Amino acid sequence: MNSISDVWQLILSKLSEQLSETSINTWFDEVSEVELKDNSFIIVSPNAFKRDMIEQVFAKRIHDVLHDLFSTDFTVRVITGKEEAEQSEKKSVSLFNRDDFTFDTFVVGESNKLAYAAAQAVADGASAHYNPLFIYGDSGLGKTHLIYAIQHQFQKRLPKSKIVYIKGDEFLNEFVGLVRQNRGDEFRAKYRDADLLLVDDVQFVAGREQTQNEFFHTFNTLYEAGRQIVLTSDRMPGEMTLLDDRLRTRFEWGLMVDVQSPDYETRIAIIKNKAVQRGFVIDDKSADYIARNVTTNVRRIEGVINTIKAHHELKRERMEEMDIEQVVREAVRKNNESVPTPDVIITEVARYFGMDESVLRGPSRSRGVVQARNIAMYLIRQITGLSTVELGKIFDRDHSTAMHSLDQVTEKLETDGVVSQTIKDITLNINNLT
């Protein structure tokens, strides 16, 4: 079975062994399957009468077929098309009931400051050139937080504006469901009348011809009307191999900004910020331990903070008596997250530049080796937070040499796109190891 459609067809086939063809045609001809996820199977009926009949007479049979197929119990829900539209609308609205996801609560660092500034400019209507704003980066780095923040600020500035939020996979499911019910005009009106369209994880639109075509026309309508579009993705448009060329071009029209894994200083700030939001203060030693051991993304940091809070509240452990290191070790173990050590980082830098690690650590002053060594020092500093004294010891140099190397890379990051991309690539390689 390759799709939800395959599942539904198999269910109908099994039901036809128990029911007459007339019953199948009468009750299921106009039914469209919506979603099979998290032990819930939802189908849409054209009206309340058929919905009630399916619930009362056929839901148990559908449940049993699903159990035979997947060897687990599913909740079978039957809703009308109108209820589906209302639930979709409520879902979009409820997504913004997150007062903690604002610009004020977003921790800005080197890894995300450009994305933050661009998002704020869009929310304030400060630049018409950032349309669309395309934010990309790995999962858990703050893309959705920025989308929430844009919505909050935009709505505060323009209270009567129509703002529509949708995730890429939900856009696909909603489009398919409504078109099957001949309600395509209703779908188009919802999205093409928006003053601000926010699409999270837009990469899920790629590869579906009809959905891409619909999104293309929606994009054009909004863009030509001067309406703002904000998109997030786990990759750049050029890396979406199944994305229609017309959409790829349009995604690249405005401004593309990335978010990266937070550096050590930013992780410290995030840890303290998240703790305060949850009603407690974390000491510097504990924050340092978390920052050094949870390095890949903000979501995992947040998970650790939530675990600490749970220990505090549920186990009634006082913060000053809690074994933070044990809590973090347990959280890291559950997430199967290993910590990139300086040795791991040096190995990845050497591999990237095609040189032996001994050369990277050695005395060579050739231009290529010095650049690679400086980048290795910079990444170790960003990821682990080691001092310049500790950095110097790793490379058999003094702290002033290490400091000079860090300054060299920091300066080039502002002006040299090759160095910037190199650091992004190596960081991604390191994160993929954890």
N, C-alpha and C positions, 0 to 999 in steps of 0.2 A: 504494500500500500504506500503510495507516494504522496498522497494529499488527503485533506479532509473530504474532498469530493469522492475519492476512492472508498473511504470509510462509509460514506453515506450510501453509495451505490451498493456496497456489500450488505449494508443493513437492509436496504430495500429488497435485495435478492433473498436474504434470509426470511424477511417478513412475507414475501410472496409464496414461500413454502407453507405458511400458516394461514394466509388470507387469500381471498379471491382477488382476481384482477380488478374487479369493480371497486372493491374496498381500497386497494392500493391507489387506483386512479382518483377516486373520490376524495380521499383524505390527504394524499401525499403529493399529488401532481404539482401543487403550487407551493410546496414547502421547500425552503432553501436552508441548507445547513450553514451554520455560522462559525462555530468554533468547537474544537475538541482540545481542551487544555486543562491541566490541573484537576483532573477527575471530574470535569464538568462538560456535558455535551449539550449544546444549545442549538435549537432549530427554530426557524421563523415560519409562522403560519400566516396566511393572508388576512384572517379575521378572527375575532374572539370566539365565534361558534366552533370553528375547526380547531382552534387552540384548545378549547375545553374538551372537545371530543378526543383529541390525541392524548391529552393528559390523562383522561379518565380510562380510556380503553386501550391505548397502544403504548404508553410510556413504559409500562412494566416489560413489555415484549422488547422494546428498544434497549432497555437496561440489560436484559438478559443476553441479547445479541452482543452488546458491547463487552459484557463480562466474558462471554465465550471467546471473543476476539483478543482481548487484552489481559484476561485472567485477573481483573481487578474491577471494583465497583465504580460506576460513574453515576453522577447525578444528572438526570435527564430533565432539562428545562425547555418549555415551549412558550414562546412569546409571539406577539403579533408584530408586524412590520412597524406599526406606530410606536409600540413599546421599545422596539430596538432603537429607533431614531431618538426617542426620549432618553434612553439609557446612554446612548452614545454622547448626546449633548450634555447630560449630567456628568458623564465621565470626564469630558473635556473641561467642564467648569470646575469639577472637584479637584482636578490636578493642580489648580492654582491656590488651593486652600493650604498653602505651605508658607506661612509667614516667616519661617526661618530661611527660606531660599530667596534672599534679596541681595542687592549689591552690598548692603551694609554687612551682611554675614559672610560674604565671599572673601576668602583669604587670598590676597594678591601676592604673587611672587614672580621670580624670573620666568618660571615655567608657564605662566598664564596671563601675564600683565597686558600683552597685546590683545588677546581675546577679550579680556575684561574691559579694556578701554574701548574696543570696537563695539561691544555689546552695550556699554553705557551710552555711546554716541548714538546708536540706533534707537535706544529707548528714549533718549532725549530729543530725537529728531534733529540731531546736530549735523548729520551728513546724509545727503541723498545718494552719495556715491557708493555707500555700503549696501547695495541691494542687488542680489541677495547677500546677506551675511552668512557665510558658510564656515561653521566651527567644526573642526575635526580633531580626533585624538582617540586614544584607547579608552575602554570602558572605565568608569569610576574616577574620572579626572575633573569633573565639574561642568561638563557641557550642559546637562539638564538643569543644573543650578543656574547657569547663565540664562537659559531660556525662561525659567521661572522669573528671574530677576528682570529680564526685559519686559515680560508681561506686566509685572507689578508696576514698574516705572512708567510704562507706556499708558497703562490704564489710569494711573494717577494723574498723568499729564492730560490725557484725553478720556475722561470718564465715560463718554457716550460711544466710544469706538467699539467696533465689533472685532473681537480677537478670537481666533480659532487655533486651537492646539490639537495636534494629532501625531501619533507615532506612525512611522512608515508602514509597519505591518498592519496597524489598525486602519490606515487609509486604504490599503489593499483589500482587507476583509469587508470594510464598509462599502467600498465601491462595488465589489462583486455581489454582495448581498442586495443592495438597492437596485442595481441594474437588472438582476434576475427578477425583481418585482416590478420592473418597468417604472422605476422611480428615479431614473437618472437625472432628471431635471431638478429634483429636490436635492440630490447630492451636489450638483453643480452650483446651485444657489447658495448652499451652505458655505462652500469654500471660495467661490468667486465674488462674493459680496464682502469678504473680510477686509478690514483695514490693516490687520496684522495677521499673517499666517506663520505659525510656528510648527515646523515639522521635525520631530526628534527621530534619530536613526533613519534618515531618508534612504540609506543604502538598501533597505528592504523593498523599495519600489523597483529597483533594478531587476531586469530579467523577466518582468511581466509586461508583455507588449501592450495589452489594452490599458492596464493601469498606468504605464509610462505615458501612453498617448493622452490619457485623461489628465495626468499631472502636468504634461507639457502645455496643454491648452489652459489649465488653471493658472499655471505660472505666467504664461503670456498675458492672460487677462488682467491679472493683478499687477504685473510689471508695467504694462502699458498704461494702467490707470494710476500709476505712481504709488501703489500700495506696497508696504514693506513685507519682505519675505525673509525669514530666518530659518536656516537648515543646520542640523547637526548630523555627523556621520562618524563612523570609526575609521574612515580613510578618506583620502583626497578623491575628487571626482575622477581624476585620471587613473586611479587605481581600481575603479569599479568596472571590471571587465564586461559585465553584462548590461551596463548602463547605456541607454540610447545616446548616440552622439549629439543629438539636438539638446537633450537635457544636460549632458556633460558640459557643453558649451555655455549654456545658460547658468549652470551652477558656478561657473568660473567668471561670470560677468562682473560680479561685485567685488567683495573682499573675502579672501580665504585666510583664516587664522587658525593656528593649532594650539592645543593644550597638551602639555607634557607632564610626565611624572614630577611631582613636587620635589625640590631640593631639600636638603636637611633643614635649613632655616625656615622654609615655608612649612615643612612638616611640623616643626615645633609650634609655629603660630597656629596651624590648623588644630593640633591636639589641644592646645590651651583654649582656643575658640570654641571647639566642640564641647569641651568639658563645661565651660561656663554656660553654654546654651542648655546643657542638661542639669544645671543647678549645682555644680561643684567645682572646686578649684584643684588643679593638679600641680604638684610641686615640680621644680626644675629637673630633679634627678629622674623622676618617673617619666616626664615628658621626653627627656633625652633618651631614656631606654626604649621607649616606644618608637621614637623617630629613627633610631638606629636599627630597629628590628622589623619595622613595618614600612617598607620603602616604595611599594609599587603604585598604590593609588589611594585616593582620599576615601573611597568607600570602605576599604579595609581598615583604615585608621578609625573611621567612624564606628565600625563594628567593634573594634577594641574598646573604644570609649563607652559604647553601649554595654559591653560585657563588664567593664569596671563599675558602671552605674548599677547594673543588675546585682553584682556581688555586694555592693554597698546597701542596696535596698532590700533585696530578697534574703541575703544571708546575714544582714544586719552587721556587716563588717565596717568598722570605722575606717575612713580613708587613710589616716595616719598609721593604722595597724595592718592595712592590707598588703599582701605580698604582690605588688604590681608586676614584678618580673615573672612570677608564676602565672598570673592571669594572662600576660602577653604571650608567654611561651605556649600556653594552652590554645590561645586564639590563633597563633601562628601555625601551630601543629594542625589545628582543624582546617585551616585554609591551605595547608600544604605549601606554605610560603617560606622559601629559604632566603637568607639575607645575602646580598651580593657583597662579598669581602673585597678588600683591595686587590688580592691575588686574582679573583675572578674578573674584576674590572680590567686589570692589566692584561690578562689573557685575551679578553675580548678586543681590547685596543690593538694588541699585537697582531691578532688574527685579522682584524679589519685592515691594517696597514701592510699585512703580509711580511712581518718581520719577526725575528725570534725575541722572546721575552727578555733574554739576557742582554740583547742590544738595547731594548727599551729602558732597562734598568742601569745599563752601563754608562761609560764616560763619553760615548760618541757625541760630537757636536755638529754632525751633518744636519742640514736644514730639515730634511724629512724626518729624521729621528727626533730632533728637538721638538718639532711640531707634534709628533705622536706622543712624546713624553709629556709635553705641556697639557695635551688633551686628556691623557690618563690622569694626571694630577688634578685637573679640573673636575673630571667625573668622580674621582674618589672623594674629593672635597664635597661635591654636590650631593652625592648619594649617601656617604657615610658620616659626613660632618667632622672628619678628622682635622685636627689643628695643623697649621703650617709646619710646626715642629715635627709632628708625627708623619706628615707627608714627606718632609725632607729625609727622615730616617729610612723610609721605604725605598727611596731612590739614592740613598747615600749622599745626600746634599743637606745644606743648612736651611733654616727656615726662611731666610731672606731670598734664597734661590727659588724655593717653592712659592713664595709670595709673588715674586716676579713672574713666574710661569702662569700663575692664576690671573694676574693682571693682563698678561699678554693675550690669553684666551678670551677673557671678559671684553677686552677692547675689540678684538676681531669679531666677536659675536654681533657687535653693533654694525659692522661694515662689510664683513666677508660672508656671503651666503654659503660658500663651500664649507667653511668651518662650522657654521650653524647647522647645515644639513648633515655633516659628518657626525656631530655630537648627537643629533636626533637619531641617526641610524644606529650608532653604537649603543645609545641608551635603550632603544627598542630591542636590540639583540640581547642586552643584559636582562631586561625585564622579561623577555621570553624564556629565560632560563629559570625564572622563579615560579 
